[in-house]
Amino acid sequence: MTEPAQQTSEQTQALHLLQTVFGYPAFRSQQGQIVDHVVNGGDALVLMPTGGGKSLCYQIPAMIRKGVGIVVSPLIALMQDQVDALEEVGVRAAFLNSTQSFEESQRVERLLRTGEIDLVYIAPERLMTARCLDMLEASPIALFAIDEAHCVSQWGHDFRPEYIKLSVLHERFPSVPRIALTATADQQTRDEIIRCLQLETALQFVSSFDRPNIRYQIVEKANGRKQLLDFINAQHSGDAGIVYCLSRKKVEETAEFLNENGINSLPYHAGMEMTVRSRNQARFLREDGIVMCATIAFGMGIDKPDVRFVAHLDLPKSIEGYYQETGRAGRDGASANAWMAYGLQDVVQQRRMIDESEANEIYKRVQGVKLDAMLSLCETLNCRRMQLLAYFGQTSQPCGNCDTCLIPPTSFDGSVAAQKILSTVYRVDQRFAAGHVIDVLRGIDTERVQQWRHNQLSTFGVGSDKSEAEWRALLRQLIALGLVAVDYENYSSLKLTEQSRAVLRGETKIQLRQYKKAEKATKHKRQSAKDFAETDLSASEQAIFEKLRWWRITTAKAHNVAAFIIFADATLREIAKTKPRSLDDLRGVTGVGAKKLESYGAEIVALIDEMS
């Protein structure tokens, strides 16, 4: 029998810091291996889902290794919260960015040069300046952590040109370990990170991309905003959430609509004044129950753990984008929802955006392939989680917690229905858009149909047995399958493709998803934070939990930090269940490290005594 390997002094130190500083009993998944590898000077590429604990993989090595850990972070707006969270647990951390006064920047630079600080967050634009690089060369550097490393990919959804220049770190600091981290990267993006950052010899740590606490649901779009409102009222009343929209105008209109209907909502997009945008983001992070309506400009690096839902009112451009955005829900491990309303116009709009882009043909082709994968996820008859994970090269069993598992869709032989659509497209000379084609199919004798004498075609009325919504759903699937194309330069007219011929001739059979009318959202058990608490805690424990949350809000305001930086809901829940009567009792609670025990322990114990 093989003896278990003895812990090295570095491993013992790492575990000690994890327990005493961060308040966690043990490393999760591959965290321990990553920490050990970086502490010993190794380079690493880490792919770990949002909420998986990536930050500990560089924070602890930075505290153990001699010198300062430099964290390359793309978002200046979030550095303050990241530093606040570290200072709350007693880690010496700071940032360098344009929001600081000259005196504050000088203070941080002095600490950096003398090594009297553990971590410094720097934006890539500042890092790449000659002055900053010279300063780093004159400072003791423990490691470089390149966060959100997928930003290096020119094919990706969050491309930042400054990231490509980060290869200079390997050239100017060859002996300093580098750790690149991201929550989402397909194989192509992974290869690009390795090439651009010169991480060819780095160890790769790829965790499961599965987030089992997230329920994926994609519904047939009828009235998107009304469906969103029903969904929030039914399942997430009072919860924090994010709603993604494609355009700035739609962001503002959706936020206004939700506010008019009693839901506390804020807009966020790149066209807003910086001060307003920053204020809205700060409110979302620091207050409970706010719904942020945003473009994809919002979200990267958001650490708020109690976001209970992410909704999409428009189709994301890729599975990477969708995964990154939905991953902002349920970071605390409690139940969360990823909800999307999706329709024919979404497909047409995304295809048009690619076709009308000024990018080169290679880029357009890559984006087309990514969109096809996203459409396939939307139209799948199988488990959505299986399809999502398969995209990232991972296998799984049906999850039992997505809409296609909970209410399996019905498929049917759609060959005849497809032939009717394709024949009509052909007979109107491939010159008309979806609405006109569907009118002809259904036998709707509009003025335009009469004008073009399309009421005399053999296909006029052959689809009168189905509603407009049904034909739109079927047409959407044919576009997704590449059997129909949309010509955006000619009024979005529908065209046949090479693949159409085999279906028209009956040589190829196709399975389609049976149309299901959009239903009003119904409340699911354990799908909001409130539901989770009520099923997890007894009545007396729930009362303690609510009291602790009010205490946390008051404390956070006094410290001018986000509430979750004081304690996460999961920690408050555990306190409510264990009811610690002394500081020693509280010491073992997950998320309570030495500094937080010293800062808040006596207040919490007193609060428990008061309620017992």
C-alpha positions as CSV (number, residue, x, y, z in Angstrom):
1,M,0.0,0.0,0.0
2,T,1.4,3.4,-1.0
3,E,1.9,5.8,1.8
4,P,0.2,9.2,1.4
5,A,2.6,11.9,0.2
6,Q,3.9,14.1,3.1
7,Q,2.9,17.8,2.8
8,T,5.8,20.2,2.0
9,S,6.2,23.3,4.2
10,E,4.7,25.4,1.3
11,Q,1.6,23.2,1.2
12,T,1.2,23.4,4.9
13,Q,1.6,27.2,4.8
14,A,-0.9,27.4,1.9
15,L,-3.5,25.4,3.8
16,H,-2.9,27.5,6.9
17,L,-3.5,30.7,5.0
18,L,-6.7,29.2,3.4
19,Q,-8.1,28.4,6.8
20,T,-7.0,31.3,9.0
21,V,-7.2,34.2,6.5
22,F,-10.0,33.1,4.1
23,G,-11.9,30.9,6.5
24,Y,-12.2,27.8,4.2
25,P,-11.4,24.3,5.6
26,A,-9.9,22.8,2.5
27,F,-9.0,23.5,-1.1
28,R,-11.6,22.6,-3.7
29,S,-11.0,20.7,-6.9
30,Q,-7.6,21.6,-8.4
31,Q,-7.0,24.7,-6.3
32,G,-4.4,23.0,-4.1
33,Q,-2.4,21.6,-7.0
34,I,-2.4,25.0,-8.8
35,V,-1.3,26.9,-5.7
36,D,1.5,24.4,-5.1
37,H,2.7,24.6,-8.7
38,V,2.7,28.4,-8.8
39,V,4.3,28.7,-5.3
40,N,7.2,26.6,-6.6
41,G,7.7,28.9,-9.6
42,G,5.7,27.2,-12.3
43,D,3.6,28.8,-15.0
44,A,-0.1,27.8,-15.3
45,L,-3.2,28.2,-17.4
46,V,-6.3,27.8,-15.3
47,L,-9.8,27.3,-16.7
48,M,-12.3,27.3,-13.9
49,P,-16.0,28.2,-13.9
50,T,-17.2,31.5,-12.5
51,G,-17.5,31.1,-8.7
52,G,-15.0,28.2,-8.7
53,G,-12.4,30.0,-6.7
54,K,-9.9,31.2,-9.3
55,S,-8.7,34.2,-7.3
56,L,-7.3,32.0,-4.5
57,C,-5.0,30.3,-7.0
58,Y,-2.9,33.5,-7.2
59,Q,-3.7,35.2,-4.0
60,I,-2.3,32.5,-1.7
61,P,0.9,32.0,-3.8
62,A,1.4,35.8,-3.8
63,M,1.3,35.8,0.0
64,I,3.8,32.9,0.3
65,R,6.3,33.8,-2.4
66,K,8.8,36.6,-1.8
67,G,7.7,39.9,-3.3
68,V,4.5,41.3,-4.7
69,G,1.8,39.6,-6.8
70,I,0.9,41.7,-9.8
71,V,-2.7,41.1,-11.0
72,V,-3.5,42.2,-14.5
73,S,-7.2,43.1,-14.3
74,P,-9.1,44.6,-17.3
75,L,-11.7,46.5,-15.4
76,I,-10.7,49.5,-13.3
77,A,-14.3,49.9,-12.0
78,L,-14.0,46.6,-10.0
79,M,-10.6,46.9,-8.6
80,Q,-11.9,48.8,-5.5
81,D,-14.2,46.0,-4.5
82,Q,-11.5,43.3,-5.1
83,V,-9.1,45.2,-2.9
84,D,-11.8,45.9,-0.3
85,A,-12.6,42.2,-0.1
86,L,-8.9,41.3,0.5
87,E,-8.4,44.1,3.1
88,E,-11.5,42.7,5.0
89,V,-9.7,39.4,5.5
90,G,-6.4,41.0,6.4
91,V,-4.5,40.7,3.1
92,R,-2.3,43.7,2.1
93,A,-3.7,44.7,-1.3
94,A,-4.0,47.8,-3.4
95,F,-4.5,48.9,-7.0
96,L,-2.9,51.4,-9.4
97,N,-5.3,53.1,-11.8
98,S,-6.4,56.5,-13.0
99,T,-9.0,57.0,-10.3
100,Q,-6.3,57.6,-7.7
101,S,-4.7,60.8,-6.6
102,F,-1.0,61.3,-7.3
103,E,-0.2,61.0,-3.6
104,E,-2.1,57.6,-3.4
105,S,-0.4,56.3,-6.5
106,Q,3.0,57.3,-5.0
107,R,2.2,55.5,-1.7
108,V,1.2,52.2,-3.5
109,E,4.3,52.4,-5.8
110,R,6.5,52.9,-2.7
111,L,5.0,49.8,-1.1
112,L,5.4,47.9,-4.3
113,R,9.1,48.8,-4.6
114,T,9.8,47.7,-1.0
115,G,7.7,44.6,-1.2
116,E,5.6,45.7,1.8
117,I,2.3,44.6,0.1
118,D,1.0,41.3,-1.1
119,L,-1.1,42.1,-4.2
120,V,-1.4,45.0,-6.6
121,Y,-4.1,45.2,-9.3
122,I,-3.1,47.0,-12.5
123,A,-5.0,47.4,-15.8
124,P,-3.1,46.1,-18.9
125,E,-3.0,49.6,-20.5
126,R,-1.1,51.0,-17.5
127,L,1.1,47.9,-17.1
128,M,2.3,48.2,-20.7
129,T,3.7,51.7,-20.2
130,A,7.5,52.0,-20.1
131,R,7.3,53.7,-16.7
132,C,5.3,50.9,-15.1
133,L,7.5,48.1,-16.6
134,D,10.6,49.9,-15.4
135,M,9.1,50.3,-11.9
136,L,8.3,46.6,-11.8
137,E,11.8,45.6,-12.9
138,A,13.1,47.6,-9.8
139,S,10.6,45.8,-7.5
140,P,10.5,42.3,-6.0
141,I,7.8,40.5,-8.0
142,A,6.3,37.2,-6.7
143,L,4.1,36.4,-9.7
144,F,2.0,37.8,-12.5
145,A,-1.7,36.8,-12.6
146,I,-3.4,37.5,-15.9
147,D,-7.1,37.5,-15.0
148,E,-9.8,37.2,-17.7
149,A,-7.1,35.7,-20.0
150,H,-9.7,35.0,-22.8
151,C,-9.5,38.7,-23.5
152,V,-6.3,37.8,-25.6
153,S,-8.4,36.1,-28.2
154,Q,-9.3,38.1,-31.3
155,W,-12.1,35.6,-32.0
156,G,-13.6,36.0,-28.6
157,H,-16.4,38.1,-27.1
158,D,-14.3,40.2,-24.8
159,F,-11.2,41.0,-26.9
160,R,-8.8,43.6,-25.5
161,P,-5.9,44.5,-27.8
162,E,-3.7,45.3,-24.8
163,Y,-3.7,41.7,-23.7
164,I,-1.8,40.6,-26.8
165,K,1.2,42.7,-25.7
166,L,1.4,40.9,-22.3
167,S,3.9,38.5,-23.9
168,V,6.4,41.1,-22.8
169,L,6.1,39.8,-19.2
170,H,7.8,36.5,-20.2
171,E,10.5,38.4,-22.1
172,R,11.3,40.9,-19.4
173,F,10.6,38.8,-16.3
174,P,11.6,35.2,-17.4
175,S,12.1,33.9,-13.9
176,V,8.7,35.2,-12.5
177,P,5.9,32.7,-12.6
178,R,2.8,33.6,-14.6
179,I,-0.7,32.3,-14.1
180,A,-3.4,33.0,-16.7
181,L,-7.0,32.5,-15.6
182,T,-10.4,32.5,-17.3
183,A,-13.8,31.0,-16.8
184,T,-14.5,30.3,-20.4
185,A,-12.4,29.3,-23.4
186,D,-13.0,26.8,-26.2
187,Q,-10.0,24.9,-27.6
188,Q,-9.3,27.6,-30.2
189,T,-9.2,30.4,-27.5
190,R,-7.1,28.2,-25.2
191,D,-4.5,27.7,-28.0
192,E,-4.5,31.5,-28.6
193,I,-3.9,32.3,-24.9
194,I,-1.0,29.9,-24.8
195,R,0.5,31.3,-28.1
196,C,0.0,35.0,-27.3
197,L,1.2,34.8,-23.7
198,Q,4.0,32.4,-24.5
199,L,2.7,29.8,-22.0
200,E,3.7,26.8,-24.1
201,T,5.5,25.1,-21.2
202,A,2.8,26.0,-18.6
203,L,0.7,23.3,-16.9
204,Q,-2.9,23.5,-17.9
205,F,-5.6,23.0,-15.2
206,V,-9.0,22.6,-16.7
207,S,-11.9,22.1,-14.2
208,S,-15.4,21.0,-15.1
209,F,-17.4,23.8,-16.7
210,D,-20.6,22.5,-15.1
211,R,-22.6,24.8,-12.8
212,P,-25.2,22.3,-11.5
213,N,-27.0,25.0,-9.4
214,I,-27.9,26.9,-12.5
215,R,-31.2,26.0,-14.3
216,Y,-31.0,26.7,-18.0
217,Q,-34.3,27.7,-19.7
218,I,-34.9,29.0,-23.2
219,V,-38.5,30.0,-24.1
220,E,-40.3,30.9,-27.4
221,K,-40.3,34.7,-27.6
222,A,-43.7,36.2,-27.9
223,N,-43.6,39.5,-26.0
224,G,-40.1,39.4,-24.5
225,R,-40.4,42.2,-21.9
226,K,-43.8,40.9,-20.6
227,Q,-42.4,37.4,-20.5
228,L,-39.4,38.7,-18.5
229,L,-41.7,40.5,-16.1
230,D,-43.7,37.3,-15.5
231,F,-40.6,35.3,-15.0
232,I,-39.2,37.8,-12.4
233,N,-42.5,38.1,-10.5
234,A,-43.0,34.3,-10.5
235,Q,-39.6,33.2,-9.5
236,H,-37.4,36.0,-8.4
237,S,-39.4,38.7,-6.7
238,G,-37.0,40.9,-4.7
239,D,-33.9,39.1,-6.0
240,A,-30.8,40.6,-7.6
241,G,-30.5,39.8,-11.3
242,I,-29.0,40.8,-14.6
243,V,-30.9,41.3,-17.9
244,Y,-28.8,41.4,-21.1
245,C,-30.0,43.2,-24.2
246,L,-28.3,43.7,-27.5
247,S,-28.8,47.5,-27.9
248,R,-28.3,50.5,-25.6
249,K,-31.8,51.7,-26.4
250,K,-33.4,48.4,-25.5
251,V,-31.4,48.4,-22.2
252,E,-32.9,51.8,-21.2
253,E,-36.4,50.8,-22.3
254,T,-36.3,47.5,-20.4
255,A,-35.0,49.2,-17.2
256,E,-37.8,51.8,-17.5
257,F,-40.4,49.1,-18.1
258,L,-39.3,47.0,-15.1
259,N,-39.3,50.1,-12.8
260,E,-42.8,51.0,-14.0
261,N,-43.9,47.5,-13.0
262,G,-42.4,47.7,-9.5
263,I,-39.0,46.1,-10.0
264,N,-36.0,48.1,-8.9
265,S,-33.9,48.2,-12.0
266,L,-30.9,50.2,-13.3
267,P,-29.5,50.6,-16.9
268,Y,-25.8,50.0,-17.8
269,H,-24.2,50.5,-21.2
270,A,-21.1,52.0,-22.7
271,G,-23.0,55.0,-24.1
272,M,-23.8,56.3,-20.6
273,E,-21.8,58.9,-18.8
274,M,-18.9,57.3,-16.9
275,T,-20.1,58.7,-13.5
276,V,-23.7,57.4,-14.0
277,R,-22.5,54.0,-15.2
278,S,-20.1,53.7,-12.2
279,R,-22.8,54.7,-9.8
280,N,-25.2,52.2,-11.1
281,Q,-22.6,49.4,-10.9
282,A,-21.8,50.4,-7.4
283,R,-25.4,50.3,-6.4
284,F,-25.9,46.9,-8.0
285,L,-22.9,45.5,-6.1
286,R,-23.7,47.1,-2.7
287,E,-27.5,47.0,-2.5
288,D,-29.8,44.0,-2.4
289,G,-32.5,43.2,-4.9
290,I,-31.5,45.3,-7.8
291,V,-32.0,44.1,-11.4
292,M,-29.3,45.5,-13.8
293,C,-30.4,45.8,-17.4
294,A,-27.2,45.9,-19.5
295,T,-25.3,45.3,-22.7
296,I,-22.4,42.9,-22.6
297,A,-20.3,45.9,-21.5
298,F,-21.4,44.9,-18.0
299,G,-20.4,41.9,-16.0
300,M,-16.8,40.8,-16.5
301,G,-15.2,40.4,-13.1
302,I,-18.5,41.0,-11.2
303,D,-18.0,39.1,-7.9
304,K,-21.5,39.6,-6.4
305,P,-22.3,36.1,-5.2
306,D,-26.1,36.4,-4.7
307,V,-27.2,37.2,-8.3
308,R,-30.2,34.8,-8.5
309,F,-30.9,35.0,-12.2
310,V,-29.4,36.1,-15.5
311,A,-31.9,36.8,-18.3
312,H,-31.3,37.3,-22.1
313,L,-33.8,39.3,-24.1
314,D,-31.6,38.9,-27.2
315,L,-29.6,35.9,-28.5
316,P,-25.9,36.0,-27.4
317,K,-23.3,35.9,-30.2
318,S,-21.6,32.7,-29.0
319,I,-21.7,29.9,-26.4
320,E,-18.7,31.5,-24.8
321,G,-20.5,34.7,-24.3
322,Y,-23.6,33.0,-23.1
323,Y,-21.7,30.8,-20.6
324,Q,-19.7,33.8,-19.3
325,E,-22.8,35.9,-18.8
326,T,-25.0,33.1,-17.2
327,G,-22.1,32.2,-15.0
328,R,-22.6,35.5,-13.1
329,A,-25.7,33.9,-11.4
330,G,-25.5,31.7,-8.4
331,R,-21.8,32.2,-7.5
332,D,-22.7,31.3,-3.9
333,G,-23.7,27.8,-5.0
334,A,-27.4,28.4,-4.2
335,S,-30.1,27.8,-6.9
336,A,-30.1,30.3,-9.8
337,N,-31.7,30.7,-13.2
338,A,-30.4,31.3,-16.7
339,W,-33.4,32.4,-18.7
340,M,-33.7,33.5,-22.3
341,A,-36.5,34.5,-24.7
342,Y,-35.5,33.6,-28.2
343,G,-37.3,34.0,-31.6
344,L,-36.9,34.2,-35.4
345,Q,-35.8,37.9,-35.3
346,D,-32.9,37.0,-33.1
347,V,-31.5,34.6,-35.7
348,V,-32.0,37.1,-38.5
349,Q,-30.5,40.0,-36.5
350,Q,-27.3,38.1,-35.5
351,R,-26.8,36.7,-39.0
352,R,-27.1,40.3,-40.3
353,M,-24.6,41.7,-37.8
354,I,-22.0,39.2,-39.0
355,D,-22.7,39.7,-42.7
356,E,-22.7,43.5,-42.4
357,S,-19.6,43.6,-40.2
358,E,-16.5,45.3,-41.7
359,A,-14.3,42.4,-40.4
360,N,-12.4,40.1,-42.8
361,E,-13.9,37.0,-44.2
362,I,-12.0,34.7,-41.8
363,Y,-13.4,36.5,-38.8
364,K,-16.9,36.4,-40.2
365,R,-16.6,32.7,-40.9
366,V,-15.4,32.0,-37.3
367,Q,-18.3,34.2,-35.9
368,G,-20.7,32.3,-38.1
369,V,-19.5,28.9,-36.7
370,K,-19.9,30.3,-33.1
371,L,-23.4,31.5,-33.9
372,D,-24.3,28.1,-35.3
373,A,-23.2,26.5,-32.1
374,M,-25.4,29.0,-30.1
375,L,-28.4,28.3,-32.3
376,S,-27.8,24.6,-31.9
377,L,-28.0,25.0,-28.1
378,C,-31.3,26.9,-28.4
379,E,-32.9,24.4,-30.8
380,T,-31.6,21.2,-29.2
381,L,-34.0,18.4,-28.3
382,N,-31.6,17.1,-25.7
383,C,-30.3,18.2,-22.3
384,R,-29.0,21.8,-22.6
385,R,-26.3,21.3,-20.1
386,M,-24.9,18.3,-22.0
387,Q,-24.8,20.4,-25.2
388,L,-23.2,23.3,-23.3
389,L,-20.4,21.2,-21.8
390,A,-19.8,19.3,-25.1
391,Y,-19.0,22.7,-26.7
392,F,-16.1,23.0,-24.2
393,G,-15.0,19.4,-24.8
394,Q,-16.6,17.8,-21.7
395,T,-19.1,15.0,-21.4
396,S,-22.0,14.6,-18.9
397,Q,-25.3,12.9,-18.3
398,P,-28.7,14.6,-18.7
399,C,-28.8,17.0,-15.8
400,G,-32.5,16.9,-14.8
401,N,-32.3,20.7,-14.1
402,C,-32.8,22.4,-17.4
403,D,-36.1,23.0,-19.3
404,T,-35.5,20.2,-21.9
405,C,-34.9,17.7,-19.0
406,L,-37.8,18.9,-16.9
407,I,-40.3,19.2,-19.7
408,P,-38.8,17.2,-22.7
409,P,-39.7,18.9,-26.0
410,T,-41.6,16.9,-28.6
411,S,-39.9,16.3,-32.0
412,F,-41.6,15.3,-35.2
413,D,-40.7,14.5,-38.8
414,G,-40.6,18.0,-40.1
415,S,-39.7,17.1,-43.7
416,V,-43.2,18.0,-45.1
417,A,-43.4,21.3,-43.2
418,A,-39.9,22.1,-44.4
419,Q,-40.8,21.3,-48.0
420,K,-43.8,23.7,-47.7
421,I,-41.6,26.5,-46.5
422,L,-38.8,25.9,-49.1
423,S,-41.3,25.5,-52.0
424,T,-42.9,28.8,-51.0
425,V,-39.6,30.6,-50.8
426,Y,-38.8,29.2,-54.3
427,R,-42.1,30.2,-55.8
428,V,-42.0,33.8,-54.6
429,D,-38.6,33.9,-56.5
430,Q,-36.5,34.1,-53.3
431,R,-37.3,37.9,-53.2
432,F,-39.4,38.2,-50.0
433,A,-38.8,38.3,-46.3
434,A,-40.3,35.9,-43.7
435,G,-43.6,37.8,-43.1
436,H,-44.6,37.7,-46.7
437,V,-43.6,34.0,-47.1
438,I,-45.7,33.0,-44.1
439,D,-48.7,35.0,-45.3
440,V,-48.6,33.0,-48.6
441,L,-48.1,29.8,-46.7
442,R,-51.1,30.5,-44.5
443,G,-53.3,31.8,-47.3
444,I,-53.6,35.3,-46.0
445,D,-54.8,37.5,-48.9
446,T,-53.0,40.7,-48.0
447,E,-52.7,43.7,-50.4
448,R,-49.1,42.8,-51.1
449,V,-49.9,39.1,-51.8
450,Q,-52.6,40.3,-54.2
451,Q,-50.2,42.8,-55.8
452,W,-47.7,40.1,-56.7
453,R,-50.4,37.6,-57.5
454,H,-49.0,35.2,-55.0
455,N,-52.5,34.1,-54.0
456,Q,-52.4,32.2,-57.3
457,L,-49.4,30.1,-56.4
458,S,-49.8,26.4,-55.8
459,T,-48.4,26.8,-52.2
460,F,-50.9,29.6,-51.3
461,G,-52.7,28.3,-48.2
462,V,-50.9,25.0,-47.9
463,G,-49.9,25.9,-44.4
464,S,-53.3,27.2,-43.2
465,D,-53.3,24.5,-40.5
466,K,-50.7,26.3,-38.5
467,S,-50.5,29.8,-36.8
468,E,-48.0,32.5,-37.8
469,A,-46.1,31.8,-34.6
470,E,-45.8,28.1,-35.5
471,W,-44.5,28.8,-39.0
472,R,-42.0,31.4,-37.5
473,A,-40.7,28.8,-35.1
474,L,-40.3,26.2,-37.9
475,L,-38.6,28.8,-40.2
476,R,-36.2,29.7,-37.5
477,Q,-35.1,26.1,-37.2
478,L,-34.6,25.9,-40.9
479,I,-32.4,29.0,-40.8
480,A,-30.5,27.5,-37.9
481,L,-30.0,24.3,-39.8
482,G,-28.7,26.2,-42.8
483,L,-31.6,25.2,-45.1
484,V,-32.7,28.8,-45.5
485,A,-30.5,31.8,-45.8
486,V,-31.4,35.5,-45.3
487,D,-30.2,38.1,-47.8
488,Y,-29.7,41.2,-45.8
489,E,-28.7,43.3,-48.8
490,N,-32.0,42.7,-50.4
491,Y,-34.6,43.5,-47.7
492,S,-33.9,40.3,-45.7
493,S,-35.4,38.2,-48.4
494,L,-35.2,34.4,-47.9
495,K,-33.0,32.3,-50.1
496,L,-32.6,28.6,-50.6
497,T,-29.2,27.0,-49.9
498,E,-27.3,24.0,-51.3
499,Q,-28.7,21.9,-48.5
500,S,-32.3,22.8,-49.4
501,R,-32.3,20.7,-52.6
502,A,-32.1,17.3,-50.8
503,V,-35.0,18.2,-48.5
504,L,-37.2,19.5,-51.4
505,R,-36.6,16.3,-53.3
506,G,-37.4,14.1,-50.3
507,E,-33.9,12.7,-50.2
508,T,-33.3,14.0,-46.7
509,K,-35.6,13.7,-43.7
510,I,-35.3,16.2,-40.8
511,Q,-36.5,16.2,-37.3
512,L,-37.9,19.5,-35.9
513,R,-39.0,20.7,-32.5
514,Q,-42.7,20.8,-32.1
515,Y,-43.9,24.4,-31.5
516,K,-45.1,25.1,-28.0
517,K,-47.0,28.2,-27.2
518,A,-45.2,30.5,-24.7
519,E,-46.7,30.0,-21.3
520,K,-46.8,32.3,-18.3
521,A,-43.9,31.6,-16.0
522,T,-44.8,29.6,-12.9
523,K,-43.1,29.6,-9.5
524,H,-40.6,26.8,-9.1
525,K,-39.6,25.6,-5.7
526,R,-36.1,26.7,-4.4
527,Q,-35.5,29.1,-7.3
528,S,-35.1,32.3,-5.4
529,A,-32.8,33.1,-2.5
530,K,-35.8,33.4,-0.3
531,D,-37.1,29.9,-1.3
532,F,-33.6,28.5,-0.8
533,A,-33.4,29.8,2.7
534,E,-36.9,28.7,3.6
535,T,-36.3,25.1,2.6
536,D,-32.8,25.0,4.1
537,L,-33.5,26.6,7.5
538,S,-36.0,26.0,10.2
539,A,-38.3,28.9,11.2
540,S,-36.0,29.9,14.1
541,E,-32.9,29.6,11.9
542,Q,-34.6,31.7,9.2
543,A,-35.3,34.5,11.7
544,I,-31.6,34.5,12.8
545,F,-30.6,34.5,9.1
546,E,-32.8,37.6,8.4
547,K,-31.4,39.4,11.4
548,L,-27.9,38.6,10.3
549,R,-28.6,40.0,6.9
550,W,-29.9,43.3,8.4
551,W,-26.7,43.4,10.6
552,R,-24.6,42.9,7.4
553,I,-26.3,45.7,5.5
554,T,-25.7,48.2,8.4
555,T,-22.1,47.0,8.8
556,A,-21.4,47.2,5.1
557,K,-22.7,50.8,4.9
558,A,-20.5,51.8,7.9
559,H,-17.5,50.3,6.2
560,N,-18.5,51.6,2.7
561,V,-18.2,48.2,1.1
562,A,-20.5,45.8,-0.6
563,A,-22.6,43.6,1.7
564,F,-21.1,40.3,0.4
565,I,-17.6,41.5,1.2
566,I,-18.6,41.4,4.9
567,F,-20.0,37.8,4.7
568,A,-21.6,35.8,1.9
569,D,-25.1,34.5,2.4
570,A,-23.7,30.9,2.7
571,T,-21.7,32.0,5.7
572,L,-24.7,33.7,7.4
573,R,-26.8,30.6,6.7
574,E,-24.2,28.4,8.4
575,I,-24.1,30.8,11.4
576,A,-27.9,30.6,11.6
577,K,-27.8,26.8,11.7
578,T,-24.9,26.3,14.1
579,K,-25.8,29.3,16.4
580,P,-22.2,29.8,17.7
581,R,-22.2,30.9,21.4
582,S,-18.4,31.8,21.5
583,L,-15.6,33.0,19.3
584,D,-14.2,29.5,19.3
585,D,-17.6,28.2,18.0
586,L,-17.6,30.8,15.3
587,R,-14.0,30.1,14.3
588,G,-14.9,26.9,12.4
589,V,-17.6,28.5,10.2
590,T,-16.8,28.6,6.5
591,G,-15.8,32.1,5.4
592,V,-14.8,33.3,8.9
593,G,-11.1,33.9,8.9
594,A,-9.0,35.4,11.7
595,K,-9.4,39.0,10.7
596,K,-13.2,38.7,10.3
597,L,-13.4,36.9,13.6
598,E,-11.6,39.7,15.3
599,S,-13.6,42.4,13.5
600,Y,-17.1,41.0,13.8
601,G,-17.0,37.9,16.1
602,A,-18.2,39.6,19.2
603,E,-21.1,41.3,17.5
604,I,-22.3,38.1,15.9
605,V,-22.1,36.1,19.1
606,A,-24.0,38.8,20.9
607,L,-26.7,38.8,18.2
608,I,-27.1,35.0,18.5
609,D,-27.4,35.2,22.3
610,E,-30.0,38.0,21.9
611,M,-32.2,35.8,19.6
612,S,-31.8,32.5,21.6
